Amino acid sequence: MADGEGYTVMKQANRYCSFSKITPIRYQLIGMIALLNPQFSAAEELKIGVSLSIPPYVIQESNSGLELELLYQALAVKGHTANIEYLPLARTFHELKEGKLDGIINVKEGMVDKVFYSNVAIRYQNCAISLEKNHFNINNIKDLADKKIVAFQRASSLLGDEFSQMIKSNPSYQEQARQIQQVYMLMKHRADVVVMDKNIFSYYLRQALIEGKLTEVEAKQVAICHRIFQPTEYKFAFLSEQIRDDFNLGLKQISEDGTLSALQEKYRRLMSLEGEAEASSSVVDQSILKKDPL
């Protein structure tokens, strides 16, 4: 190996080390093989734009979360690494178009021109969440018309025309930018219904208990997830067709070999209240669907 080649490999290996800390040993090995094997010479360090910290999907403080770990693992199959750039949503689109980013997460096909969209990477499940003891009969959006609702920010423009029309005649509707506030308001009986993703609700419910913002009695209340909204499917967008193909291949592999299932179980445990001050609150589905986001 020539001196110049040795320097290049060492540089790539050092760059890989920061990523390998957050991946299983099996993917560290894959990554190192990729660096040393000529057929993987196109392995790249990618800049990926992320616009929001949305636990448990994206946890900015630790550069973790289900979506980010899914991204890391899928890219590692072909030896790629990812550096996360947290930017406002509009700026992620602009910098991707300018070539300053290699990809962005959480987009729907058609949102950005001249990019290559991955297969579906993640599904969010928005619900109308109420407390079981209130015995609300919520089977469709119209059933929310007389309820005091707190939704996530921009829900009025993201959840469809029927939802938008319903809230126009509901004076008790409001939106909340900090989603943990939605949890407080429901569990403290300041709202009849909160509209948010089921897993985000579970994450913040646990955080509220840990931080002492909810009592054990409040946290133990059973919440019902009324699935009156279709799951929202998101793809990732890349500037390079090859990187998109590599990501898709990696996503398929981690889906088939159990890696993705292990990640999902990890974040299920993270959202569980088991062992937290003996609380046993749960979020119960009104009906069973084919697939959960986690």
Residue pairs with C-beta under 8 A, 6 or more apart in sequence:
1 9
9 35
9 36
12 35
12 43
13 32
13 35
15 45
15 81
16 31
16 32
16 35
16 81
18 81
19 31
19 72
19 76
19 81
19 82
20 27
20 28
20 31
22 63
22 64
22 69
22 72
23 31
23 72
23 73
23 76
24 73
24 259
27 72
27 73
27 76
27 77
30 76
30 77
30 79
31 43
31 76
31 79
31 81
33 40
33 79
34 40
34 43
34 78
34 79
35 43
35 79
40 78
40 79
42 242
43 78
43 79
43 80
43 81
44 80
44 81
44 102
44 243
45 80
45 81
45 82
45 83
46 75
46 80
46 81
46 82
46 83
46 102
46 103
46 243
47 82
47 83
47 85
47 100
47 101
47 102
47 103
48 71
48 82
48 83
48 84
48 85
48 101
48 102
48 103
48 104
48 105
49 85
49 87
49 91
49 92
49 95
49 96
49 101
49 103
49 104
49 105
50 58
50 60
50 68
50 84
50 85
50 86
50 87
50 92
50 104
50 105
50 106
51 86
51 87
51 88
51 89
51 91
51 92
51 104
51 106
52 58
52 89
52 106
53 59
53 60
53 61
53 86
54 65
54 200
55 65
55 200
55 203
55 204
55 207
56 65
56 66
56 199
56 200
56 202
56 203
56 267
56 270
56 271
56 294
57 65
57 66
57 67
57 122
57 124
57 199
57 200
58 65
58 67
58 68
58 105
59 65
59 68
60 86
63 84
65 267
66 122
66 263
66 264
66 267
66 294
67 105
67 106
67 121
67 122
68 84
69 263
70 121
70 122
70 251
70 254
70 260
70 263
71 82
71 105
71 121
71 236
71 247
72 81
72 82
73 250
73 254
73 259
73 260
73 263
74 247
74 250
74 251
74 253
74 254
75 81
75 82
75 246
75 247
75 250
76 250
77 246
77 249
77 250
77 253
77 254
78 246
78 249
78 250
80 243
80 246
85 92
85 95
85 101
87 95
92 101
92 104
93 104
93 111
93 112
95 101
96 103
96 104
96 112
96 115
96 237
96 239
97 112
97 113
97 114
99 239
101 239
102 238
102 239
102 240
102 243
103 236
103 237
103 238
103 239
103 243
104 112
104 236
104 237
105 121
105 234
105 236
106 122
106 234
106 236
107 117
107 234
107 235
107 236
107 237
108 233
108 234
108 235
109 117
109 235
111 237
112 237
115 237
115 238
115 239
116 237
116 238
116 239
116 240
116 241
116 243
116 244
117 235
117 236
117 237
117 244
118 235
118 236
118 237
118 238
118 244
118 247
118 248
118 251
119 235
119 248
119 251
119 252
120 233
120 234
120 235
121 234
121 235
121 236
121 251
122 233
122 234
122 293
123 231
123 232
123 233
123 234
123 291
123 293
124 197
124 199
124 231
124 232
124 234
124 293
125 197
125 198
125 199
125 225
125 227
125 229
125 231
125 232
125 289
125 292
125 293
126 155
126 159
126 195
126 196
126 197
126 198
126 229
126 232
127 195
127 196
127 197
127 198
127 201
127 225
127 226
127 227
127 228
127 229
128 138
128 144
128 149
128 193
128 194
128 195
128 225
128 226
128 228
128 229
129 186
129 193
129 194
129 195
129 196
129 198
129 201
129 223
129 224
129 225
129 226
129 283
130 136
130 138
130 147
130 186
130 192
130 193
130 223
130 224
130 226
131 186
131 187
131 189
131 221
131 222
131 223
131 224
132 221
132 222
132 223
132 224
132 284
133 221
133 222
134 192
136 143
136 147
136 192
136 193
136 224
136 226
137 143
138 144
138 147
138 193
138 226
138 228
138 286
139 226
139 228
140 228
141 162
141 163
141 166
141 228
142 162
142 166
143 228
144 166
144 170
144 193
144 228
145 166
145 169
145 170
146 170
147 170
147 172
147 192
147 193
148 172
148 190
148 191
148 192
148 193
149 167
149 170
149 172
149 173
149 174
149 191
149 192
149 193
149 194
149 195
150 174
150 175
150 176
150 181
150 182
150 185
150 186
150 191
150 193
150 194
150 195
151 159
151 173
151 174
151 175
151 176
151 182
151 194
151 195
151 196
152 175
152 176
152 179
152 182
152 195
152 196
152 197
153 175
153 176
153 177
154 175
155 163
155 175
155 195
156 163
156 164
156 167
156 175
157 164
159 195
159 229
160 229
163 229
167 173
172 192
176 182
176 185
179 196
179 200
179 201
179 204
180 204
180 207
180 208
180 213
182 191
182 194
182 196
182 201
182 204
183 194
183 201
183 204
183 205
183 208
183 214
184 190
184 208
184 213
184 214
185 191
185 194
186 193
186 194
186 223
187 205
187 208
187 214
187 218
187 219
187 221
187 223
188 214
188 218
194 201
197 293
198 225
198 283
198 292
198 293
199 267
199 271
199 293
199 294
201 223
201 225
201 283
202 271
202 272
202 283
203 270
203 271
205 214
205 219
205 223
205 271
205 273
205 281
205 283
206 270
206 271
206 272
206 273
206 276
208 214
208 219
209 216
209 219
209 273
209 276
209 277
209 279
209 281
210 276
216 277
216 278
216 279
219 273
219 277
219 279
219 281
220 279
220 280
220 281
221 281
222 281
222 282
222 283
222 284
223 281
223 282
223 283
223 284
224 283
224 284
224 285
224 286
225 283
225 284
225 285
225 286
226 286
227 285
227 286
227 287
227 289
231 289
231 291
231 293
236 244
236 247
238 244
238 247
251 260
253 259
254 260
254 263
264 294
267 294
268 294
273 279
273 280
273 281
273 282
274 280
